[in-house]
Amino acid sequence: MKKNLAILMILTLFLSFIIILVPTVAKGAPAGFVTQVGRNFKLNGSNFYYAGNNTYYLGLDSDQTKVNALLLGNQQKGVKVLRIWAFNNRASDGIQTSLGVYNETNFRILDYAVWKAGTYGIKLIMTLVNNWNDYNGMQWYVDSRLGTGQPHYKFYSDTAVKQDFKNYTSTVLNRTNFYSGVVYKNDPNIFAWELTNEGRNQSLPTNDNGAMFLNWVNEMGAFIKGIDPDHMLATGEEGFKYGGTQGGEPDLGQDMVDYNINILSSYINFGTIHIYPPNWGNRDDAWVDYYIKDRAAIAHNAGKPMILEEYGVETTDSAFGGRDARFAKWHTSVLEADVDGTHVWQMENFDNPSYSFNFTNSAATLIQNLAAAQNIKSGGTPTPTPSPTPTPTPAPDGVIDLSNTSTNGSQFGRNDTDQKKRAQTFTATNLPKILSVDLRLRKIASPTNMTVELFATSANKPTGAALKTATVTASSIGTAFGTINVPFAYTGLVNGTKYAIVLGQGTVSNTDYYEWTVAATSSTEYFSMYTGTTWLDNSASGDGSTKLYLGASGTPTPTPTPTPTPQPAVATPAFNPVAGTYSSVQSVTITTSTSGDTIRYTTDGSTPTASSTIYSAPVSVTTTKTLKAIGLKSGMANSAVASALYTITAPTPTPTPGVINLSNTSTTGSSFGRNDSDQKKRAQTFTATNLQKITSLDLRVKRDNGVPSNMTVELYATSANMPTGAALKSVTVTASSISSSFGTISVPFAYTGLVNGTKYAIVLSQVTLSNSIFYEWAVAATSSTEYFSMYTGTTWLDNSSSGDGSTKIYVSN
């Protein structure tokens, strides 16, 4: 929640940029995980919309009866996702009581909340640090590492402070839950990790258009996704941006964060916004409608979901009709904007004059109604069943049988002209539910996971978006023809209507694919194949072997997960010195407070077991490595795994600066970013020296005929003096930072790996090509041996006769 706001008005604008990083993509996340697929959340193949709640203290309250009551109250209101703090850095009751020091008793309070939420079918957004001082947030990290008096922005920029936060984050992600035995990074009860609560950069002395915050997001995103590629990640920001139309703090970029560019980070899976209208000029409901719909459109246009992560009205605030009247309007805006999830601040077991209201309050009924509406948008997605107890499949009431025992197969999942997917139609009976599907098929070589989809049909071919999707692991399909059963819960078949089962694979390939057995039948159904744009009838081959198991009504009651009886556990091992960055060899001792236990440890980052090395003497850490330790004792549960990353640094060499200068002061320009035959991109080569790092670029450019989309700057290897392969590095420059007259802009461009004597190319373009609004690069004839070229969309053409594109490359060792 927003607290102690101090608005710093900054007039000087600097260049902002976006680092486009290679994403760490979650491939085939385990069952029960909510994932991002394009602009939607998905749970077990179905779209997932929800209305949720903030209960920030759920994992910080040791009163388990209170925690259980909160979870029950939320479940009864249809809440499927809660947002909680996964941090507390206070010395008195914290999880991390000082840097790298953890209180096992308090960590188990969080363990209980994570485990218990799953038994109520509720998932958790886990926030890792607070922008504010409550529970000791970002400033605590700065003060603890650098001493008091250092500015807040050091949390985002100081290497040692960032490492402290990484150490804590790694400890949380790799922790084994005391109650469930599940490692956090493997736990489907966790909906997503969240980098911050309301991250801002207000203390920065100059306005950097959000560049520092974005760099930090990308660095932490790469670190977290490297540990946990399966869970989603969000920034936890409020939705503040540059260049809005409504003015005020949320639209003027005063806090040095920019929602416009943060949502584009390849590590961020969904957008977050917070809404407290009284804090931003007592805004009315028309402004809230703008804010929700504008930020949702930005996220959706970026191909990602968005959640309204905090919103609230104080009980005593009667402006604009008060809480109930305002919530009703805001919820309408949520549904109209197709917002993917919401979290009110906050519904609990009591009312107060501030933002809290009871589960029996009329406002709670509005949350319940919104949850029902979101659930309908999910296709009636049931409340997730707690893992690991499986939900039994009901006995079928009927079957549609198009199966065969053929050994003739039709290929699908290929990257050729007409076999990307295959479809088999069927005609629905009076039974509206699909329970599961039998398919007879085999795999060729090593394909990716198989996709099974249900579509409506038009002219006997699939049409529209998939009504239901399931994924079958490739490892479960044999290399010889055989029948597999695919659980495929779908309700809504209309009697007499023709539908299609469609098979494909995650990544099409001409060497690794599948075959579906086909046989001629007397059915009136259709078999077809997909080119990537068009479905072609292939019924002459016969029907694809398919058997659908159907149901009428009723859902079996899942077997409840038994509550484990926790066994006393060995205390978590502690390391001395604590994890951190050191400039010399460290001798690390490992101890626990449990008498008579045995400590086993690893030094390669792997999880220790009962067969790992026994600790008997201090461990010498000579190079950067991760130590992990576990305590064992007969008659007690194993301790949680303790982890500590020790970064051993050599003295940092002083960089030797240098310049590769191909600049000019010309006013003659070559256009790029055009959607015509040969000016989509422009490239200027340069030859690397013995300095292998690029630090920044100077480019002399201008924009033409208005404000184009943002400019892209890329680094490529070359072949025959032309760019080749994938970009080695990419950044984006905001269009507003480039003048309509020729001028030199400086582009931060950190890249390491230049090879002495090798020719590279700087390539310029824009995000959205246009023949009316584009850019020009100043060119002038020189005596250099470099090359200037232009791109048709498929081919690079030499254009060196125009001269060199004005470029100055700053390099160092």
Secondary structure as GFF3:
##gff-version 3
##sequence-region A 1 813
A	DSSP	beta_strand	17	19	.	.	.	ID=ss1
A	DSSP	beta_strand	34	37	.	.	.	ID=ss2
A	DSSP	beta_strand	40	43	.	.	.	ID=ss3
A	DSSP	beta_strand	46	47	.	.	.	ID=ss4
A	DSSP	beta_strand	50	54	.	.	.	ID=ss5
A	DSSP	alpha_helix	64	76	.	.	.	ID=ss6
A	DSSP	beta_strand	81	85	.	.	.	ID=ss7
A	DSSP	beta_strand	96	98	.	.	.	ID=ss8
A	DSSP	beta_strand	101	102	.	.	.	ID=ss9
A	DSSP	alpha_helix	104	119	.	.	.	ID=ss10
A	DSSP	beta_strand	123	127	.	.	.	ID=ss11
A	DSSP	alpha_helix	138	146	.	.	.	ID=ss12
A	DSSP	alpha_helix	154	157	.	.	.	ID=ss13
A	DSSP	alpha_helix	159	173	.	.	.	ID=ss14
A	DSSP	three_ten_helix	184	186	.	.	.	ID=ss15
A	DSSP	beta_strand	190	194	.	.	.	ID=ss16
A	DSSP	alpha_helix	211	227	.	.	.	ID=ss17
A	DSSP	beta_strand	232	234	.	.	.	ID=ss18
A	DSSP	three_ten_helix	249	251	.	.	.	ID=ss19
A	DSSP	alpha_helix	259	262	.	.	.	ID=ss20
A	DSSP	beta_strand	271	275	.	.	.	ID=ss21
A	DSSP	three_ten_helix	277	280	.	.	.	ID=ss22
A	DSSP	alpha_helix	285	301	.	.	.	ID=ss23
A	DSSP	beta_strand	306	311	.	.	.	ID=ss24
A	DSSP	three_ten_helix	319	321	.	.	.	ID=ss25
A	DSSP	alpha_helix	322	336	.	.	.	ID=ss26
A	DSSP	beta_strand	341	344	.	.	.	ID=ss27
A	DSSP	beta_strand	347	348	.	.	.	ID=ss28
A	DSSP	beta_strand	357	358	.	.	.	ID=ss29
A	DSSP	alpha_helix	362	377	.	.	.	ID=ss30
A	DSSP	beta_strand	398	402	.	.	.	ID=ss31
A	DSSP	beta_strand	409	412	.	.	.	ID=ss32
A	DSSP	beta_strand	421	427	.	.	.	ID=ss33
A	DSSP	beta_strand	433	444	.	.	.	ID=ss34
A	DSSP	beta_strand	450	458	.	.	.	ID=ss35
A	DSSP	beta_strand	461	472	.	.	.	ID=ss36
A	DSSP	three_ten_helix	474	476	.	.	.	ID=ss37
A	DSSP	beta_strand	482	491	.	.	.	ID=ss38
A	DSSP	beta_strand	498	505	.	.	.	ID=ss39
A	DSSP	beta_strand	513	519	.	.	.	ID=ss40
A	DSSP	beta_strand	527	530	.	.	.	ID=ss41
A	DSSP	beta_strand	535	537	.	.	.	ID=ss42
A	DSSP	three_ten_helix	539	541	.	.	.	ID=ss43
A	DSSP	beta_strand	543	544	.	.	.	ID=ss44
A	DSSP	beta_strand	546	551	.	.	.	ID=ss45
A	DSSP	beta_strand	574	576	.	.	.	ID=ss46
A	DSSP	beta_strand	580	582	.	.	.	ID=ss47
A	DSSP	beta_strand	586	591	.	.	.	ID=ss48
A	DSSP	beta_strand	598	602	.	.	.	ID=ss49
A	DSSP	beta_strand	613	614	.	.	.	ID=ss50
A	DSSP	beta_strand	619	621	.	.	.	ID=ss51
A	DSSP	beta_strand	625	632	.	.	.	ID=ss52
A	DSSP	beta_strand	642	648	.	.	.	ID=ss53
A	DSSP	beta_strand	658	662	.	.	.	ID=ss54
A	DSSP	beta_strand	669	672	.	.	.	ID=ss55
A	DSSP	beta_strand	681	687	.	.	.	ID=ss56
A	DSSP	beta_strand	693	704	.	.	.	ID=ss57
A	DSSP	beta_strand	711	719	.	.	.	ID=ss58
A	DSSP	beta_strand	722	733	.	.	.	ID=ss59
A	DSSP	three_ten_helix	735	737	.	.	.	ID=ss60
A	DSSP	beta_strand	743	752	.	.	.	ID=ss61
A	DSSP	beta_strand	759	766	.	.	.	ID=ss62
A	DSSP	beta_strand	774	780	.	.	.	ID=ss63
A	DSSP	beta_strand	788	791	.	.	.	ID=ss64
A	DSSP	beta_strand	796	798	.	.	.	ID=ss65
A	DSSP	three_ten_helix	800	802	.	.	.	ID=ss66
A	DSSP	beta_strand	804	805	.	.	.	ID=ss67
A	DSSP	beta_strand	807	812	.	.	.	ID=ss68
###
